[in-house]
Amino acid sequence: MNLLDENIIESQRQALRGRRIAVRQIGVDAGYKGMSDHDVLPLLHGLSRPTFFTRDDHFYDRRLCHRG
């Protein structure tokens, strides 16, 4: 599953869907709007094989990757 952070703009989400790429977005299809970064990790752990896309630099940390 491709999960977009809420900081990904609408036009980019629509472009992906237009190419038939299945995506869900925090605040639209998953989680809730204004979800804290701290709450994103449990959300990701509860999903099946998620790939998370964000513009936040602090998520680029290998220690945040799940072993599975």
Secondary structure, DSSP 8 states (H G I E B T S, - for coil): -EEE-TTS-HHHHHHHHHTT--EEEBTTTBS-TT--HHHHHHHHHTSSS-EEE-S-GGG--GGGS---
